[in-house]
Structures are given as C-alpha cells and as structure tokens.
Amino acid sequence: MTADSDPVSAHLRSQTDVVIDGIKEMLTRGELLPGERLLVEKDLAAQLGVSRGSLREGIRALAALGIVETRQGDGTYVTALDPRTLLGPLGFLADLQQPAQAADLLAVRRVLEAESVALAAVRLTDDQLAELEDLLAGVDAMLSDDPSMDLDAVILADTAFHRTIARASGNPPLAALIETLGGRTLRARVWRAISQSGSLKETQAEHRAILKELLSRNPDRARIRMSAHLLGVEEFSAAHANEDPQAFDVQPSTSPSDR
C-alpha cells in the first residue's frame, strides 16, 4: 500500500508525515536503496499524493535525519544510511541532559558496552588487540609522568579504548550507539578524574583487566569486567548528582572524530 492509498489516514496526518512515511516505505520495501537517486520532484510529489511544497518540507526533514541528501543541480539521493549518521539525533538527547542526569546515560552506556565487549572477545582481530595494547601502553607512560600528566590525552586514550572495542563487536548500530553516548558522557569521566584522587590509575587497572579477558577470548569474564569498570563512574555521577561539574573547570579538548 502506498503512502496516499489510504485517504482517511493521509488526511489525519500532515503532508510532511506523508512524505516521510512514503519514502520510508520505499526504503523498507527495497524500492529505494542506499545511494540511489529519488524521482524528480514533480513525479515524486505525484506518486506520494502531496504538493511540491509539502514534498520539499518532507525532504528537508529526511535530510536533517541523515536519510537523504540534496546535491545542488543533481537531485536528491538516499545516503549510505550509516548507523552513526542515523543515530546522530540521539546526541541531542544526551547533550540536553543535565549534570544530575549523567548517571542515567552512563547506565545505558554500561548495558551496551557490556554486550559489545562480549561480542568483541570472539571477534577481535590481532591488529585490534595490538591497538588496544598500544593505547594502554601510552597511558602507562603518561601516568608515570605524573604530575605533568596530560589529562586530556589520558581521557582521549580512554575514549579510543572503548571505541575500538565497540567497533570490534562487529555490530555497527551497537558501536554507533556506544560512540554517541561515550562522547556525551565524557564530561562526567573528566569530572571524576579531576575530583577523585587515584581514579585514573584505577581506570587503567580496570582497562588492563578487560584487555586480559579479551586476550583470553572469554566473553563472559570480559562482560563482567566491563560492567564493573563502567559502574565506577556511574556511581560517582549518581553520588555527585547535585554538584556542578563546571566548578571543576571541566573543559576537555575533543574533536567530532573523537566522539
């Protein structure tokens, strides 16, 4: 059934919704594939039973969601439908959370990463294991250089460690969710590192324990190690929910590619 084949349903929805739902149906039915060009505006509007103005509004909404992209002078195309792009709006939810709600996001992250590390334990390549070892070796060197340690560099290595494991899970949507939440919970991790003495060395020891289980290819023990590791910062955030991390001048330097 096409988006405009049910007049009652179409009347109750906005015309923008008709466009969005219609193109979604084309994608789910395989009539449109990633990278394919949409029909010209006049023909697509007629197929969906909407005005050209409404079609443009719907296309703009789909572009904001990362589903289509308009190329100047060349029409509108379906994107690669990459999970990281499609899950981007989730970042707004995370960004809008107040410091008091950080523990809630960290709890979600813990559930996701516990599963991803279990998957990674049986899927990691030797190169990925070597990458994890190199990351931790770099942190060892930075921690031994205390007090001139570069906190930003340590936190970014922490982020890279978790990102590498997430990608090694072999599940792109799961990895995309973790990367989105991992970047948005960075402030809580920096906050803990600054205000809780010894937390960085404790984190490094926990990372070493996780890597040990990955080297042993033990998914159950890796899952337990990751859960325990992430519970630490989650509990810290819950215990300090009424404090303002801005008081600690938490301003980690990151780039979008690190998130």
VOVO-173976 format. One line per 5 residues: number of its first residue (from 1); for each residue z, y, x of N, C-alpha, C. Coordinates in nm, 4 decimals. Atoms other than C-alpha are relative to their C-alpha. Layout:
<atoms>
NUM	Z Y X Z Y X Z Y X; ...;
</atoms>
This chain:
<atoms>
1	0.0000 -0.1197 0.0855 0.0000 0.0000 0.0000 0.0000 0.1238 0.0884; 0.0061 -0.1207 -0.0798 -0.0937 0.3421 0.1446 0.1039 0.0995 -0.0477; -0.1057 -0.0969 0.0296 0.1359 0.6446 0.1501 -0.0222 0.0696 -0.1333; 0.0244 -0.0734 0.1235 -0.0390 0.8018 -0.1507 -0.0366 -0.0907 -0.1162; 0.0397 0.0903 0.1080 -0.0969 0.4892 -0.3618 0.1046 -0.0090 -0.1093;
6	-0.1052 -0.0010 0.1011 0.2301 0.5364 -0.5496 0.0259 0.1457 -0.0378; -0.0108 -0.1415 0.0347 0.2030 0.8761 -0.7263 0.1422 0.0450 -0.0274; -0.1373 -0.0388 0.0322 0.5620 0.8756 -0.8517 0.0810 0.0172 0.1274; -0.0730 -0.0071 -0.1256 0.7041 0.8009 -0.5100 -0.0422 0.1210 0.0818; 0.0504 -0.1125 -0.0784 0.4788 1.0590 -0.3432 0.0489 0.1321 -0.0572;
11	-0.0450 -0.1232 0.0634 0.5829 1.3240 -0.5973 0.1451 0.0306 0.0347; -0.1415 -0.0192 -0.0271 0.9519 1.2702 -0.5241 0.0272 0.0342 0.1463; -0.0174 -0.0307 -0.1411 0.9028 1.3072 -0.1509 -0.0711 0.1293 0.0353; 0.0733 -0.1167 -0.0480 0.7992 1.6168 0.0397 -0.1319 -0.0471 0.0591; 0.1294 0.0353 -0.0548 0.4413 1.6228 0.1595 0.0103 -0.0341 0.1488;
16	-0.0220 0.0320 -0.1421 0.5670 1.6211 0.5189 0.0472 -0.1441 0.0143; -0.0476 0.1385 -0.0031 0.7503 1.2959 0.4455 -0.1139 -0.0976 -0.0267; 0.1142 0.0860 0.0296 0.4305 1.1507 0.3019 -0.0826 -0.0213 0.1265; 0.0757 0.0096 -0.1253 0.2524 1.2263 0.6301 0.0727 -0.0897 0.0992; -0.0779 0.0782 -0.0962 0.5314 1.0840 0.8431 0.0016 -0.1476 -0.0377;
21	-0.0061 0.1403 0.0441 0.5666 0.7697 0.6343 -0.1366 -0.0675 0.0088; 0.1329 0.0579 -0.0042 0.1930 0.7210 0.6142 -0.0413 -0.0403 0.1406; 0.0359 0.0325 -0.1383 0.1417 0.7340 0.9889 0.0900 -0.1108 0.0534; -0.0898 0.1086 -0.0424 0.4457 0.5141 1.0426 -0.0519 -0.1338 -0.0513; 0.0556 0.1244 0.0550 0.2917 0.2538 0.8129 -0.1236 -0.0443 0.0777;
26	0.1180 0.0341 -0.0799 -0.0342 0.2706 1.0078 0.0400 -0.0630 0.1336; -0.0477 0.0544 -0.1275 0.1591 0.2056 1.3276 0.0592 -0.1393 -0.0192; -0.0652 0.1297 0.0194 0.3647 -0.0810 1.1870 -0.0993 -0.1075 -0.0417; 0.1009 0.0974 0.0392 0.0557 -0.2452 1.0382 -0.1024 -0.0249 0.1100; 0.0940 0.0185 -0.1097 -0.1323 -0.2126 1.3649 -0.1321 0.0705 -0.0190;
31	0.1229 -0.0766 0.0209 -0.3954 0.0205 1.2228 -0.0137 0.1096 0.1051; -0.0043 -0.0951 -0.1110 -0.2919 0.2692 1.4919 0.0774 -0.0653 0.1130; -0.0657 0.0583 -0.1168 -0.1953 0.1625 1.8423 0.0356 0.1086 0.0990; -0.0350 -0.0987 -0.1027 -0.0297 0.3448 2.1330 -0.1233 0.0464 0.0767; 0.1119 -0.0565 -0.0735 -0.2778 0.5787 2.2979 -0.1233 0.0285 -0.0835;
36	0.1179 -0.0202 0.0840 -0.5210 0.5822 2.0044 -0.0019 0.1400 -0.0616; 0.0205 -0.1311 0.0606 -0.6638 0.8986 1.8553 0.0071 -0.0104 -0.1518; -0.0053 -0.0043 0.1462 -0.5840 0.9880 1.4936 -0.1335 0.0501 -0.0539; 0.1183 -0.0534 0.0667 -0.8610 1.0638 1.2456 -0.0003 0.1525 0.0073; 0.0062 -0.1458 0.0033 -0.9843 1.4218 1.2366 0.0812 0.0491 -0.1195;
41	-0.0945 -0.0552 0.0971 -0.7636 1.6480 1.0289 -0.0462 -0.0157 -0.1444; 0.0488 0.0065 0.1373 -0.9837 1.6604 0.7171 0.0049 -0.1424 -0.0547; 0.0040 0.1386 0.0461 -1.0261 1.2838 0.6970 0.1396 -0.0598 -0.0141; -0.1363 0.0550 0.0072 -0.6630 1.2014 0.7697 0.0753 0.0587 -0.1183; -0.0657 -0.0627 0.1155 -0.5394 1.4510 0.5101 -0.0467 -0.0650 -0.1299;
46	0.0536 0.0641 0.1206 -0.7682 1.2945 0.2517 0.0544 -0.1413 -0.0145; -0.0512 0.1373 0.0067 -0.6534 0.9423 0.3389 0.1449 -0.0040 -0.0448; -0.1425 -0.0022 0.0352 -0.2888 1.0392 0.3037 0.0262 0.0724 -0.1320; -0.0160 -0.0689 0.1278 -0.3473 1.2489 -0.0091 0.0843 0.1251 0.0093; -0.0773 -0.1226 -0.0194 -0.1967 1.5694 0.1306 -0.0945 0.1126 0.0399;
51	0.0794 -0.1146 -0.0440 -0.3194 1.9175 0.2096 -0.0046 0.0021 0.1529; 0.0096 -0.0090 -0.1456 -0.4281 2.0027 0.5623 0.1212 0.0721 0.0584; -0.1205 -0.0685 -0.0461 -0.1311 2.2393 0.5910 0.1181 -0.0962 0.0103; -0.1079 0.0989 -0.0017 0.1097 1.9602 0.4997 -0.0203 -0.1005 0.1127; 0.0291 0.0923 -0.1096 -0.0650 1.7313 0.7462 0.0440 0.0591 0.1326;
56	-0.0388 -0.0639 -0.1263 -0.0117 1.9828 1.0250 0.1514 0.0000 0.0155; -0.1467 0.0012 -0.0054 0.3590 2.0066 0.9378 0.0506 -0.1394 0.0385; -0.0409 0.1359 -0.0322 0.3911 1.6293 0.9474 -0.0309 -0.0368 0.1434; 0.0374 0.0284 -0.1389 0.2065 1.6072 1.2785 0.0958 0.0697 0.0958; -0.0966 -0.0709 -0.0853 0.4382 1.8710 1.4267 0.1329 -0.0743 0.0051;
61	-0.1265 0.0749 0.0033 0.7407 1.6691 1.3133 -0.0111 -0.1276 0.0833; 0.0202 0.1225 -0.0779 0.5972 1.3496 1.4639 -0.0100 0.0300 0.1490; 0.0084 -0.0392 -0.1406 0.5196 1.5341 1.7875 0.1394 0.0276 0.0560; -0.1369 -0.0278 -0.0445 0.8817 1.6530 1.8066 0.0771 -0.1288 0.0251; -0.0658 0.1298 -0.0175 0.9891 1.2886 1.7764 -0.0613 -0.0822 0.1128;
66	0.0629 0.0713 -0.1105 0.7569 1.1866 2.0588 -0.0940 -0.1104 -0.0442; 0.0863 0.1062 0.0522 0.5351 0.9718 1.8365 -0.1477 0.0336 0.0192; 0.1381 -0.0420 -0.0245 0.2150 1.1745 1.8666 0.0008 0.1198 0.0934; 0.0166 -0.1191 -0.0816 0.0831 1.4420 2.0974 -0.1366 0.0600 -0.0289; 0.1255 -0.0695 0.0272 -0.1823 1.7018 2.0321 -0.0565 0.0529 0.1314;
71	0.0673 -0.0442 -0.1215 -0.4306 1.7648 2.3117 -0.0997 0.1084 -0.0382; 0.0822 -0.1146 0.0342 -0.5947 2.1034 2.2981 -0.1491 -0.0337 0.0125; 0.1434 0.0237 -0.0004 -0.9567 2.0627 2.1988 -0.0413 -0.1461 -0.0029; 0.0340 0.1432 -0.0062 -0.9354 1.6836 2.1925 0.0634 -0.0818 -0.1118; -0.0589 0.0723 0.1114 -0.7393 1.5928 1.8798 0.1449 -0.0428 0.0248;
76	-0.1387 0.0471 -0.0049 -0.4072 1.4163 1.8203 0.0010 -0.1494 0.0282; -0.0060 0.1386 -0.0442 -0.3125 1.0891 1.9852 0.1407 -0.0571 -0.0203; -0.1281 0.0702 -0.0024 -0.0372 0.8319 1.9444 0.0454 -0.0056 0.1455; -0.0515 0.0074 -0.1369 0.1859 0.8439 2.2507 0.0125 -0.1465 0.0422; -0.0230 0.1370 -0.0474 0.2741 0.5394 2.4600 0.1150 -0.0657 -0.0741;
81	-0.1163 0.0501 0.0760 0.5754 0.5027 2.2245 0.1047 -0.0594 0.0935; -0.0989 0.0423 -0.0983 0.8002 0.4695 2.5266 0.1401 0.0152 -0.0582; -0.1347 -0.0086 0.0583 1.1605 0.3901 2.4224 0.0812 0.1197 0.0482; -0.0771 -0.1136 -0.0514 1.3042 0.6596 2.6496 -0.0387 0.1285 -0.0723; 0.0453 -0.1194 0.0709 1.0911 0.9229 2.4760 0.0447 -0.0026 -0.1452;
86	-0.0337 0.0099 0.1424 1.1516 0.7964 2.1231 0.1493 0.0117 -0.0255; -0.1449 -0.0094 0.0174 1.5266 0.7759 2.1785 0.0544 0.1344 0.0476; -0.0429 -0.1312 -0.0477 1.5340 1.1289 2.3184 0.0857 0.0774 -0.0989; -0.0834 -0.0739 0.0964 1.6665 1.2820 1.9923 0.1457 -0.0450 -0.0033; -0.1393 0.0455 -0.0064 1.9775 1.0678 2.0387 0.0806 0.0891 0.0934;
91	-0.0686 -0.0896 -0.0923 2.0579 1.3043 2.3223 0.0603 0.1205 -0.0700; -0.0559 -0.1126 0.0740 2.1114 1.5829 2.0693 0.1364 -0.0360 -0.0577; -0.1282 0.0458 0.0540 2.3864 1.3804 1.9039 0.1058 0.0025 0.1096; -0.0970 0.0051 -0.1099 2.5536 1.3249 2.2390 0.0346 0.1397 0.0496; -0.0237 -0.1350 -0.0500 2.5106 1.6862 2.3503 0.0884 0.0816 -0.0936;
96	-0.0764 -0.0775 0.0969 2.6677 1.8167 2.0305 0.1431 -0.0492 -0.0175; -0.1364 0.0501 0.0100 2.9801 1.6055 2.0667 0.0960 0.0912 0.0762; -0.1022 -0.0808 -0.0653 3.2947 1.7989 2.1518 0.0751 -0.0852 0.1030; -0.0756 0.0773 -0.0998 3.5121 1.7013 2.4528 0.0950 -0.1017 -0.0617; -0.0948 0.0908 0.0642 3.7600 1.5430 2.2132 -0.0674 -0.1274 -0.0496;
101	0.0722 0.1168 0.0503 3.4860 1.3016 2.1017 -0.0667 -0.0800 0.1114; 0.0651 0.0673 -0.1127 3.3802 1.1913 2.4506 0.0327 -0.1484 0.0023; -0.0398 0.1407 -0.0038 3.5750 0.8664 2.4215 -0.0828 -0.0843 -0.0965; 0.0823 0.0741 0.0960 3.3666 0.7670 2.1185 -0.1342 -0.0384 0.0621; 0.1268 0.0292 -0.0661 3.0425 0.7944 2.3159 0.0192 -0.1014 0.1122;
106	-0.0271 0.0924 -0.1099 3.1988 0.6144 2.6107 0.0230 -0.1417 -0.0519; -0.0203 0.1327 0.0590 3.3000 0.3273 2.3815 -0.1341 -0.0646 -0.0338; 0.1338 0.0518 0.0290 2.9382 0.2911 2.2665 -0.0679 -0.0421 0.1299; 0.0594 0.0310 -0.1296 2.8239 0.3024 2.6267 0.0566 -0.1309 0.0552; -0.0634 0.1225 -0.0521 3.0734 0.0281 2.7186 -0.0592 -0.1242 -0.0668;
111	0.0560 0.1150 0.0718 2.9402 -0.2064 2.4499 -0.1420 -0.0300 0.0486; 0.1390 0.0182 -0.0419 2.5798 -0.1503 2.5542 -0.0111 -0.0508 0.1437; 0.0118 0.0372 -0.1409 2.6357 -0.1789 2.9273 0.0574 -0.1385 0.0282; -0.0522 0.1362 -0.0178 2.8418 -0.4953 2.8956 -0.1088 -0.1024 -0.0277; 0.1094 0.0918 0.0305 2.5398 -0.6610 2.7380 -0.1115 0.0111 0.1033;
116	0.1104 -0.0169 -0.0956 2.2901 -0.5105 2.9801 0.0309 -0.0664 0.1332; -0.0328 0.0613 -0.1288 2.4787 -0.6313 3.2869 -0.0063 -0.1520 -0.0097; 0.0107 0.1448 0.0183 2.4945 -0.9833 3.1417 -0.1461 -0.0440 0.0075; 0.1435 0.0302 -0.0083 2.1174 -0.9789 3.0972 -0.0506 0.0160 0.1432; 0.0449 -0.0266 -0.1371 2.0678 -0.8301 3.4422 0.0435 -0.1099 0.0957;
121	-0.0513 0.1035 -0.0906 2.2757 -1.1055 3.6027 -0.0984 -0.1142 0.0191; 0.0964 0.1101 -0.0112 1.9998 -1.3556 3.5322 -0.1429 0.0490 0.0189; 0.1362 -0.0538 -0.0110 1.7029 -1.1195 3.5662 -0.0218 0.0889 0.1224; 0.0118 -0.0882 -0.1164 1.7750 -0.9006 3.8693 -0.0879 -0.0619 0.1080; 0.0792 0.0459 -0.1140 1.5226 -0.9254 4.1489 0.0793 0.0210 0.1283;
126	-0.0655 -0.0200 -0.1288 1.6231 -0.9457 4.5130 -0.0082 0.1461 0.0419; 0.0140 -0.1416 -0.0347 1.4902 -0.5927 4.5602 0.1005 0.0857 -0.0758; -0.0969 -0.0762 0.0786 1.7107 -0.4618 4.2793 0.1421 -0.0238 0.0499; -0.1311 0.0275 -0.0584 2.0139 -0.6354 4.4264 0.0178 0.0776 0.1292; -0.0065 -0.0756 -0.1253 1.9341 -0.4764 4.7623 0.0188 0.1489 -0.0280;
131	-0.0144 -0.1407 0.0377 1.9021 -0.1370 4.5903 0.1441 0.0311 -0.0395; -0.1398 -0.0187 0.0390 2.2479 -0.1770 4.4359 0.0915 -0.0002 0.1213; -0.0808 0.0054 -0.1216 2.3955 -0.2721 4.7723 -0.0155 0.1285 0.0804; 0.0235 -0.1242 -0.0739 2.2342 0.0310 4.9373 0.0737 0.1172 -0.0643; -0.0710 -0.1073 0.0703 2.3781 0.2600 4.6688 0.1496 -0.0036 0.0297;
136	-0.1439 0.0119 -0.0240 2.7288 0.1248 4.7172 0.0347 0.0242 0.1465; -0.0230 -0.0268 -0.1418 2.6982 0.1362 5.0953 0.0020 0.1507 0.0253; 0.0011 -0.1454 -0.0131 2.6101 0.5043 5.0656 0.1279 0.0626 -0.0505; -0.1254 -0.0523 0.0542 2.9166 0.5670 4.8505 0.1160 -0.0326 0.0950; -0.1033 0.0348 -0.0990 3.1356 0.3800 5.1017 0.0046 0.1040 0.1104;
141	0.0074 -0.0981 -0.1085 3.0155 0.6210 5.3687 0.0533 0.1353 -0.0450; -0.0474 -0.1295 0.0507 3.0821 0.9249 5.1508 0.1511 -0.0004 -0.0217; -0.1444 0.0074 0.0236 3.4315 0.8084 5.0553 0.0777 0.0010 0.1309; -0.0680 0.0017 -0.1304 3.5198 0.7519 5.4203 -0.0004 0.1375 0.0644; 0.0122 -0.1348 -0.0544 3.4230 1.1137 5.4862 0.0911 0.0989 -0.0715;
146	-0.0951 -0.0836 0.0733 3.6957 1.2455 5.2569 0.0850 0.0782 0.1014; 0.0152 -0.0807 0.1223 3.7959 1.5347 5.2174 -0.1308 0.0790 -0.0106; 0.1255 -0.0750 0.0081 3.4491 1.6742 5.2946 -0.1032 -0.0732 -0.0857; 0.0871 0.0813 0.0837 3.3043 1.4263 5.0444 -0.0782 0.0862 -0.0992; 0.0869 -0.0680 0.0965 3.0138 1.5438 4.8274 0.0171 -0.0680 -0.1350;
151	-0.0308 0.0603 0.1297 3.1414 1.4778 4.4753 -0.1254 -0.0201 -0.0835; 0.1236 0.0132 0.0777 2.8038 1.5432 4.3152 -0.0790 -0.1234 0.0436; 0.0773 0.1130 -0.0516 2.6389 1.2866 4.5428 0.0618 -0.1329 -0.0414; -0.0687 0.1232 0.0404 2.9021 1.0239 4.4609 -0.0271 -0.0299 -0.1471; 0.0213 0.0190 0.1430 2.8629 1.0781 4.0861 -0.1450 -0.0379 -0.0285;
156	0.1407 0.0348 0.0209 2.4844 1.0659 4.1080 -0.0290 -0.1432 0.0446; 0.0153 0.1398 -0.0428 2.5073 0.7383 4.3012 0.0576 -0.0931 -0.1063; -0.0593 0.0759 0.1109 2.7344 0.6107 4.0219 -0.1017 -0.0142 -0.1124; 0.1005 0.0014 0.1065 2.4685 0.7072 3.7672 -0.1163 -0.0917 0.0355; 0.1121 0.0836 -0.0445 2.1949 0.5381 3.9725 0.0359 -0.1478 -0.0033;
161	-0.0468 0.1390 0.0028 2.4021 0.2197 3.9989 -0.0123 -0.0569 -0.1416; 0.0048 0.0461 0.1389 2.4343 0.1908 3.6215 -0.1431 -0.0008 -0.0533; 0.1384 -0.0052 0.0458 2.0734 0.2948 3.5617 -0.0806 -0.1185 0.0523; 0.0721 0.1130 -0.0587 1.9427 0.0269 3.7984 0.0336 -0.1297 -0.0728; -0.0407 0.1202 0.0730 2.1433 -0.2417 3.6201 -0.0621 -0.0011 -0.1392;
166	0.0560 -0.0077 0.1357 2.0272 -0.1189 3.2780 -0.1478 -0.0361 0.0007; 0.1431 0.0294 -0.0058 1.6623 -0.1325 3.3797 -0.0256 -0.1458 0.0367; 0.0153 0.1401 -0.0398 1.7116 -0.4745 3.5372 0.0305 -0.0958 -0.1140; -0.0279 0.0866 0.1153 1.8247 -0.6047 3.1973 -0.1288 -0.0549 -0.0595; 0.1272 0.0448 0.0557 1.4574 -0.6372 3.1083 -0.0184 0.0365 -0.1458;
171	0.0064 -0.0414 0.1404 1.5200 -0.4728 2.7707 -0.0171 0.1520 -0.0037; 0.0230 -0.1451 -0.0078 1.3561 -0.1251 2.7658 0.0771 0.0832 -0.1027; -0.0786 -0.0820 0.0927 1.5192 0.0003 2.4408 0.1477 0.0057 0.0376; -0.1396 0.0015 -0.0412 1.8618 -0.1076 2.5636 0.0203 0.0906 0.1209; -0.0098 -0.0844 -0.1192 1.8026 0.0587 2.9000 -0.0115 0.1476 -0.0363;
176	0.0177 -0.1389 0.0407 1.6840 0.3778 2.7279 0.1260 0.0546 -0.0676; -0.1250 -0.0421 0.0643 1.9974 0.3938 2.5114 0.1079 0.0268 0.1040; -0.1023 -0.0149 -0.1034 2.2192 0.3468 2.8154 -0.0246 0.1239 0.0844; 0.0313 -0.1168 -0.0821 2.0387 0.6098 3.0187 0.0268 0.1293 -0.0755; -0.0259 -0.1190 0.0799 2.0607 0.8602 2.7344 0.1492 0.0293 -0.0077;
181	-0.1448 -0.0199 0.0103 2.4340 0.8080 2.6875 0.0635 0.0201 0.1365; -0.0558 -0.0139 -0.1339 2.5001 0.7750 3.0586 -0.0088 0.1422 0.0502; 0.0144 -0.1382 -0.0429 2.3620 1.1198 3.1276 0.0921 0.0930 -0.0770; -0.0812 -0.0890 0.0841 2.5508 1.2770 2.8369 0.1497 -0.0213 0.0174; -0.1436 0.0217 -0.0242 2.8864 1.1240 2.9389 0.0355 0.0311 0.1447;
186	-0.0239 -0.0311 -0.1412 2.8514 1.2456 3.2967 0.1186 0.0940 0.0185; -0.1083 -0.0965 -0.0132 3.0885 1.5371 3.2414 0.1369 -0.0680 -0.0044; -0.1287 0.0693 0.0096 3.3710 1.3009 3.1402 0.0319 -0.0729 0.1296; -0.0230 0.0738 -0.1237 3.3231 1.0973 3.4577 0.0362 0.0933 0.1147; -0.0334 -0.0984 -0.1029 3.3268 1.4049 3.6795 0.1398 0.0553 -0.0237;
191	-0.1311 -0.0524 0.0378 3.6285 1.5373 3.4929 0.1107 -0.0942 0.0493; -0.0986 0.0980 -0.0456 3.8191 1.2174 3.5655 0.0090 -0.0027 0.1518; 0.0014 0.0064 -0.1461 3.7126 1.2159 3.9305 0.0766 0.1164 0.0618; -0.0668 -0.1185 -0.0526 3.8440 1.5688 3.9824 0.1494 -0.0026 -0.0286; -0.1394 -0.0141 0.0440 4.1698 1.5370 3.7905 0.0878 -0.1220 0.0237;
196	-0.0793 0.1223 -0.0168 4.2762 1.1774 3.8607 -0.0143 -0.0516 0.1427; 0.0020 0.0383 -0.1409 4.3651 1.1019 4.2200 -0.0298 -0.1491 0.0168; 0.0303 0.1391 -0.0312 4.2138 0.7843 4.3592 -0.1011 -0.0653 -0.0912; 0.0901 0.0625 0.0971 3.9737 0.7304 4.0698 -0.1347 -0.0371 0.0622; 0.1296 0.0312 -0.0605 3.6622 0.7399 4.2893 0.0051 -0.1303 0.0792;
201	-0.0134 0.1243 -0.0752 3.7880 0.4667 4.5195 0.0186 -0.1185 -0.0947; -0.0175 0.1056 0.1001 3.8953 0.2657 4.2159 -0.1344 -0.0365 -0.0635; 0.1327 0.0235 0.0571 3.5495 0.3083 4.0641 -0.0882 -0.0777 0.0969; 0.0805 0.0701 -0.0989 3.3867 0.1981 4.3872 0.0385 -0.1471 0.0110; -0.0459 0.1395 -0.0048 3.6010 -0.1160 4.3986 -0.0492 -0.0779 -0.1214;
206	0.0491 0.0660 0.1223 3.5016 -0.1941 4.0396 -0.1502 -0.0250 0.0086; 0.1438 0.0210 -0.0199 3.1343 -0.1443 4.1252 -0.0253 -0.1181 0.0932; 0.0136 0.1123 -0.0924 3.1751 -0.3858 4.4138 0.0257 -0.1325 -0.0721; -0.0320 0.1218 0.0755 3.3310 -0.6409 4.1778 -0.1155 -0.0376 -0.0938; 0.1159 0.0255 0.0871 3.0371 -0.6030 3.9366 -0.1150 -0.0571 0.0813;
211	0.1097 0.0477 -0.0842 2.7868 -0.6468 4.2169 0.0243 -0.1434 0.0469; -0.0317 0.1360 -0.0415 2.9664 -0.9595 4.3333 -0.0412 -0.1014 -0.1064; 0.0365 0.0914 0.1090 2.9162 -1.1196 3.9908 -0.1511 -0.0050 -0.0201; 0.1450 -0.0004 0.0092 2.5533 -1.0112 3.9858 -0.0613 -0.0865 0.1102; 0.0479 0.0833 -0.1106 2.5001 -1.1725 4.3258 0.0214 -0.1480 -0.0301;
216	-0.0299 0.1386 0.0372 2.6575 -1.4881 4.1830 -0.0785 -0.0449 -0.1230; 0.0787 0.0280 0.1204 2.4275 -1.4668 3.8796 0.0882 -0.0534 -0.1129; -0.0961 0.0444 0.1012 2.7271 -1.5011 3.6488 0.0077 0.1030 -0.1126; 0.0041 -0.1010 0.1057 2.6571 -1.3159 3.3206 0.1337 0.0233 -0.0697; -0.1270 -0.0168 0.0711 2.9957 -1.3814 3.1583 0.0997 0.0818 0.0814;
221	-0.0926 -0.0753 -0.0845 3.2001 -1.2554 3.4511 -0.0508 0.1422 0.0244; 0.0557 -0.1337 -0.0168 2.9631 -0.9626 3.5019 0.0302 0.0858 -0.1227; -0.0299 -0.0717 0.1236 3.0123 -0.8652 3.1366 0.1466 0.0452 -0.0028; -0.1429 -0.0330 -0.0013 3.3910 -0.8745 3.1749 0.0291 0.1115 0.0991; -0.0215 -0.1019 -0.1037 3.3825 -0.6704 3.4965 -0.0499 0.1365 -0.0461;
226	0.0554 -0.1276 0.0461 3.1601 -0.4035 3.3412 0.0854 0.0591 -0.1111; -0.0841 -0.0492 0.1102 3.3736 -0.3769 3.0270 0.1286 0.0611 0.0529; -0.1252 -0.0500 -0.0562 3.6916 -0.3353 3.2289 -0.0232 0.1302 0.0759; 0.0333 -0.1190 -0.0776 3.5245 -0.0804 3.4550 -0.0180 0.1221 -0.0899; 0.0286 -0.1135 0.0865 3.3994 0.1410 3.1724 0.1184 0.0360 -0.0896;
231	-0.1177 -0.0286 0.0814 3.7252 0.1112 2.9813 0.0882 0.1052 0.0663; -0.0846 -0.0957 -0.0708 3.8948 0.3185 3.2515 -0.0303 0.1443 -0.0364; 0.0350 -0.1381 0.0324 3.7041 0.6414 3.1939 0.0098 0.0248 -0.1502; -0.0147 -0.0145 0.1454 3.7041 0.5767 2.8183 0.1457 0.0298 -0.0362; -0.1416 -0.0232 0.0283 4.0837 0.5549 2.8117 0.0450 0.1357 0.0536;
236	-0.0341 -0.1313 -0.0542 4.1114 0.8621 3.0347 -0.0443 0.1092 -0.0969; 0.0515 -0.1009 0.0926 3.8930 1.0615 2.7946 0.0812 0.0048 -0.1288; -0.0810 0.0036 0.1221 4.0942 0.9458 2.4940 0.1372 0.0636 0.0230; -0.1326 -0.0530 -0.0302 4.4229 1.0369 2.6642 -0.0013 0.1509 0.0222; 0.0120 -0.1431 -0.0285 4.2943 1.3847 2.7548 -0.0924 0.0688 -0.0996;
241	0.0947 -0.0492 0.1002 4.1013 1.4491 2.4344 0.0229 0.1454 -0.0376; -0.0310 -0.1366 0.0414 4.2784 1.7793 2.3685 -0.0098 0.1001 0.1141; 0.0148 -0.0887 -0.1146 4.2106 1.9221 2.7131 -0.1452 0.0443 0.0112; 0.1345 -0.0549 -0.0166 3.9110 2.1311 2.8083 -0.0485 -0.0276 0.1416; 0.0482 0.0294 -0.1333 3.7108 1.9914 3.0997 -0.0538 0.1225 0.0729;
246	0.0461 -0.1216 -0.0637 3.5788 2.3431 3.1634 0.1086 0.0595 0.0901; -0.1100 -0.0513 -0.0809 3.9232 2.4201 3.3019 -0.0052 -0.0547 0.1410; 0.0129 0.0594 -0.1324 3.8360 2.1926 3.5934 -0.1283 0.0455 0.0705; 0.1255 -0.0493 -0.0556 3.5094 2.3827 3.6586 -0.0964 -0.1149 0.0251; 0.0866 0.1166 -0.0128 3.3111 2.0659 3.5970 -0.1445 0.0428 -0.0201;
251	0.1392 -0.0389 0.0071 2.9525 2.1546 3.6769 -0.0833 -0.0864 0.0929; 0.0784 0.0864 -0.0856 2.7730 1.8534 3.8232 -0.1451 0.0439 0.0049; 0.1411 -0.0368 -0.0130 2.4258 1.9223 3.9573 -0.0846 -0.1235 -0.0220; 0.0877 0.1128 0.0297 2.1790 1.6841 3.7951 -0.1347 0.0531 -0.0420; 0.1321 -0.0350 0.0485 1.8143 1.6894 3.7090 -0.0340 -0.0943 -0.1136;
256	0.0341 0.0875 0.1114 1.6478 1.5409 3.3974 -0.0308 -0.1412 0.0419; 0.0348 0.1354 -0.0443 1.5242 1.2458 3.6026 0.1219 -0.0828 0.0330; -0.1222 0.0732 -0.0315 1.8838 1.1561 3.6873 0.0724 -0.0424 -0.1257; -0.0720 0.0295 0.1247 1.9853 1.1312 3.3224 -0.0462 -0.1275 -0.0639;
</atoms>
